[in-house]
Amino acid sequence: MQTLATSSIVTGIFLSTTLVAFSNNWVLAWLSLELNTLSILPVISKTKHPRAIEASTKYFLTQAIASCLLLSSSTINSWETGTWAITQMANKYASAMMFIALTMKAGTVPTHFWLPEVMQGSTLTTAMLIATWQKIAPTILMLSTSSLTPPSMALTLGLLSMTFGGWGGMNQTQLRKMMAYSSITNMGWAVVVLTSEPKMSAINVLTYIIITLPTMSILALTSTKTLQNMSTAWTTSPVASTMMALLMLSTAGLPPLTGFFPKLLILNELVMQKLTPAAILATMTSLLNLVFYLRTTYLTTLLSPPGSATSTSKWRQMISKPKTMALTPTALMTPPALPTLMQ
């Protein structure tokens, strides 16, 4: 029975995102998003802890509000145009409301407050799922309606997401909350160029997912949840600790690592669109992310032997070699990809 329930949940999560990708009207997209929400709720609340129940409740309420906004905006547009087609949003107010609903589901400012709390109340594996796979469906819909999105609204929300994501992650000691604010910042980078260059926005989201998957997987394998645990992660797996440092620097966007590649393209696009002040602001806010990523990398690498770790080392846990070896190609694919792509 448990196997059947697990299979049904996993099938619902993957099938709902696939249906969103292939849907051409708002009714099917709305139904698919509802199926996605109902499928992920048991995964979040599976842990028998009050924080898990609280996280699942916050996630359900937020997604329900976003779904109501999405259905309302699509209904208003259908009254005016007589069609439920995704690419025919003639009403500008309905388009703005739709964009707010999709950004709420994706977790961007000003409707981002649910994401850190939900990821903190979930397990590391569930937090990885929320930060990666759950972003695909709303991102696909935002890309489908990118030509109908108000450019000024997209630019404003994107810059605000970069700023609040950077400031929010500064004083975090919980790695799941830090990754949540990193996700908010990344969605800000994607939203900034959503209207002018949607393909670049898709590249940014895809690169973030490729980098985040091995990062969160290593955190889950080594049971690393706080910065204090990060300073002793080498006792569990020195190889995983080294890969974690490279992945953190890549996520921070340091050249010549892969995370710098989409940011460089986005900044170039902003300058080409004569939005140089926005490009300067985006560059300055990226320094905020660099602060806590460098702090995490410092705790991961420089405090390992023969350094002087101030916290007690945890007992060495045996991690099976197949799991580590499965992570290695994925993790090592992210840092050196930029020199290849720039040739």
KOLDREN-677597 format. One record per residue (C-alpha): residue in three letters; x, y negated, z negated. Coordinates in steps of 0.001 Angstrom, whole numbers, padded with zeros to 6 digits, always signed. Layout:
<rs>
ALAXYZ;...
</rs>
This chain:
<rs>
MET+000000+000000+000000;GLN+002821-002387-000835;THR+004520-001594+002476;LEU+001287-002324+004343;ALA+000850-005644+002547;THR+004455-006647+003251;SER+004102-005732+006919;SER+000874-007744+007196;ILE+002468-010813+005599;VAL+005587-010671+007776;THR+003464-010120+010892;GLY+001261-013089+009976;ILE+004251-015398+009453;PHE+005901-014553+012765;LEU+002681-014209+014789;SER+001317-017579+013648;THR+004447-019434+014756;THR+004396-017609+018088;LEU+000747-018568+018632;VAL+001560-022223+017931;ALA+004341-022087+020517;PHE+001971-020751+023193;SER-001199-022665+022268;ASN-002486-025396+024595;ASN-005412-026703+022527;TRP-005715-028035+019015;VAL-008209-025440+017777;LEU-005833-022533+018384;ALA-002915-024549+016988;TRP-004911-025382+013849;LEU-005947-021761+013330;SER-002351-020620+013800;LEU-001071-023157+011258;GLU-003715-021995+008762;LEU-002655-018387+009313;ASN+000934-019444+008732;THR+000030-021155+005446;LEU-002013-018228+004144;SER+000760-015792+005073;ILE+003544-017650+003251;LEU+001575-018247+000022;PRO+001922-014642-001302;VAL+005649-014790-000575;ILE+006076-017966-002649;SER+003918-016765-005559;LYS+005299-013204-005657;THR+007784-014034-008426;LYS+006055-013654-011807;HIS+007013-017100-013069;PRO+004936-020237-013718;ARG+007223-022259-011422;ALA+006410-019909-008541;ILE+002652-020336-009078;GLU+003124-024094-009313;ALA+005163-024117-006102;SER+002565-022071-004206;THR-000227-024378-005440;LYS+001667-027517-004328;TYR+002436-025930-000977;PHE-001202-024938-000424;LEU-002590-028368-001338;THR-000105-030210+000860;GLN-000621-027956+003850;ALA-004411-028101+003403;ILE-004353-031925+003442;ALA-002136-031901+006534;SER-004469-029431+008258;CYS-007465-031638+007464;LEU-005686-034643+008999;LEU-004736-032587+012045;LEU-008295-031324+012568;SER-009771-034797+012024;SER-007435-036463+014519;SER-007993-033770+017151;THR-011767-034044+016656;ILE-011695-037842+017080;ASN-009651-037438+020239;SER-011978-034762+021631;TRP-014979-037063+021155;GLU-013251-039691+023253;THR-011661-037514+025944;GLY-013965-034487+025959;THR-011055-032035+025683;TRP-009062-030274+022963;ALA-005864-030173+025036;ILE-002706-030900+023058;THR-001120-033054+025744;GLN-004155-035361+026188;MET-004221-037563+023098;ALA-005698-040785+024490;ASN-006663-042384+021169;LYS-003638-044130+019657;TYR-005062-043976+016129;ALA-005667-040244+016492;SER-002095-039848+017779;ALA-000696-041688+014759;MET-002806-039596+012380;MET-001683-036427+014139;PHE+001957-037444+013804;ILE+001518-038068+010063;ALA-000086-034627+009667;LEU+002745-032870+011485;THR+005435-034732+009550;MET+003670-033762+006316;LYS+003903-030112+007322;ALA+007547-030524+008337;GLY+008487-032435+005177;THR+009522-035958+006122;VAL+009080-039324+004401;PRO+006607-040509+003112;THR+004993-037078+002620;HIS+008150-035242+001578;PHE+007679-034956-002199;TRP+006355-031388-002058;LEU+009403-029859-000371;PRO+012030-030078-003189;GLU+009565-028845-005793;VAL+008344-025931-003673;MET+011865-024819-002756;GLN+013020-025111-006379;GLY+010121-022935-007562;SER+010799-020248-004937;THR+013497-017629-004652;LEU+016530-018350-002488;THR+015225-016116+000296;THR+011820-017792+000261;ALA+013450-021239+000162;MET+015467-020261+003239;LEU+012244-019268+004992;ILE+010571-022582+004091;ALA+013587-024641+005209;THR+014004-022859+008548;TRP+011163-020797+009989;GLN+008326-022883+008548;LYS+009699-025967+010299;ILE+009416-024405+013762;ALA+005623-024623+014223;PRO+005173-028340+013328;THR+008343-029195+015257;ILE+006958-027514+018390;LEU+003740-029526+018110;MET+005694-032755+017555;LEU+007761-032029+020658;SER+004581-031275+022648;THR+003081-034649+021684;SER+006334-036642+021739;SER+005212-038801+024671;LEU+002065-039782+022743;THR+003773-040594+019422;PRO+004148-044299+018502;PRO+007890-045007+018937;SER+008090-047575+016138;MET+006450-045185+013673;ALA+008786-042333+014633;LEU+011858-044538+014296;THR+010748-045915+010926;LEU+009892-042520+009429;GLY+013128-041042+010744;LEU+015314-043726+009172;LEU+013376-043539+005897;SER+013788-039752+005838;MET+017565-040115+006287;THR+017751-042672+003478;PHE+015542-040898+000948;GLY+017036-037501+001779;GLY+020537-038831+001142;TRP+019663-040625-002082;GLY+017575-037720-003368;GLY+020380-035198-003018;MET+023011-037347-004719;ASN+022331-036393-008349;GLN+021090-032849-007797;THR+022753-029933-009556;GLN+020232-027375-008266;LEU+021325-026108-004855;ARG+017782-025380-003683;LYS+016727-028989-004289;MET+019902-030187-002610;MET+019135-028078+000464;ALA+015570-029424+000412;TYR+016774-033028+000556;SER+019208-031978+003272;SER+016234-030606+005211;ILE+014412-033936+004811;THR+017457-035762+006167;ASN+017754-033389+009112;MET+014108-033868+010047;GLY+014766-037612+009920;TRP+017532-037205+012519;ALA+015131-035191+014678;VAL+012233-037656+014377;VAL+014367-040728+015213;VAL+014863-039649+018843;LEU+011590-037714+019152;THR+009942-040187+021515;SER+012970-041128+023615;GLU+014746-037758+023934;PRO+012696-034773+022648;LYS+015224-032226+023954;MET+017904-033758+021750;SER+015523-033554+018812;ALA+014984-029850+019506;ILE+018761-029265+019689;ASN+019173-030932+016294;VAL+016520-028741+014642;LEU+017901-025577+016260;THR+021460-026374+015140;TYR+020254-027031+011601;ILE+018434-023686+011491;ILE+021498-021818+012796;ILE+023669-023390+010088;THR+021141-023109+007250;LEU+020372-019401+007726;PRO+023859-018124+006800;THR+024242-020830+004139;MET+021120-019809+002240;SER+021860-016124+002850;ILE+025256-016446+001185;LEU+023665-018275-001747;ALA+021165-015432-002100;LEU+023810-012692-001845;THR+026060-014301-004444;SER+023156-015371-006737;THR+024397-018966-006621;LYS+021715-021445-007684;THR+023540-024372-009311;LEU+026737-026339-008828;GLN+028162-024622-011898;ASN+027603-021256-010230;MET+029246-022628-007089;SER+032521-023189-008962;THR+032687-019464-009791;ALA+031312-018061-006540;TRP+034780-016749-005609;THR+034470-014063-008323;THR+031597-012522-006378;SER+033020-012737-002884;PRO+036061-014810-001819;VAL+035140-014415+001874;ALA+031602-015649+001280;SER+032966-018574-000736;THR+035253-019598+002138;MET+032432-019331+004677;MET+030209-021379+002361;ALA+032751-024222+002307;LEU+032920-024300+006122;LEU+029143-024188+006435;MET+028682-027022+003933;LEU+031137-029212+005826;SER+029404-028324+009092;THR+026001-029257+007659;ALA+027476-032546+006442;GLY+028363-033381+010045;LEU+032126-033603+009809;PRO+033933-033436+013168;PRO+034925-031170+014840;LEU+032353-028834+013244;THR+029051-027936+014869;GLY+026876-030101+012620;PHE+028538-033200+014055;PHE+027481-032351+017621;PRO+023718-033182+017443;LYS+024377-036254+015280;LEU+026813-037568+017878;LEU+024251-037068+020642;ILE+021524-038786+018625;LEU+023725-041770+017792;ASN+024688-042060+021451;GLU+021009-042001+022444;LEU+020152-044724+019914;VAL+022905-046938+021303;MET+021740-046264+024875;GLN+018219-047298+023834;LYS+019701-050588+022505;LEU+018906-049576+018939;THR+022400-050224+017605;PRO+021181-051425+014149;ALA+019275-048148+013754;ALA+022390-046198+014768;ILE+024477-048091+012203;LEU+021886-047430+009476;ALA+021773-043730+010400;THR+025569-043545+010197;MET+025590-045214+006775;THR+022930-042885+005396;SER+024858-039861+006642;LEU+027624-040892+004227;LEU+025205-040221+001359;ASN+024839-036625+002514;LEU+028583-036388+002882;VAL+029013-037217-000814;PHE+027116-034255-002232;TYR+028309-031862+000466;LEU+031938-032733-000245;ARG+031241-032326-003960;THR+029835-028850-003323;THR+032781-027930-001098;TYR+035190-029179-003767;LEU+033575-026957-006380;THR+033612-024014-003974;THR+037231-024124-002827;LEU+039434-026326-005000;LEU+038266-024842-008303;SER+039021-021247-007287;PRO+042259-019569-008465;PRO+044939-020716-008921;GLY+042893-023851-009702;SER+041424-024643-013112;ALA+037737-023850-013332;THR+036099-025392-016391;SER+033183-022934-016517;THR+033188-019277-017468;SER+033575-016928-014528;LYS+030671-014574-013982;TRP+031172-010842-013668;ARG+032134-009631-010227;GLN+029119-008238-008400;MET+029652-005694-005691;ILE+028193-006926-002394;SER+027809-004271+000245;LYS+030146-004731+003200;PRO+027398-004365+005862;LYS+025567-007403+004443;THR+028720-009508+004382;MET+029804-008362+007825;ALA+026330-009135+009221;LEU+026667-012694+007935;THR+030192-013221+009224;PRO+029460-013629+012981;THR+026519-015926+012281;ALA+028418-018055+009785;LEU+031622-018297+011773;MET+029670-019158+014931;THR+028696-022548+013500;PRO+032008-024281+012662;PRO+033959-023857+015928;ALA+031087-024355+018375;LEU+031666-028081+018930;PRO+035020-027814+020775;THR+033419-025276+023115;LEU+030378-027438+023800;MET+032409-030601+024358;GLN+034561-029086+027101;
</rs>
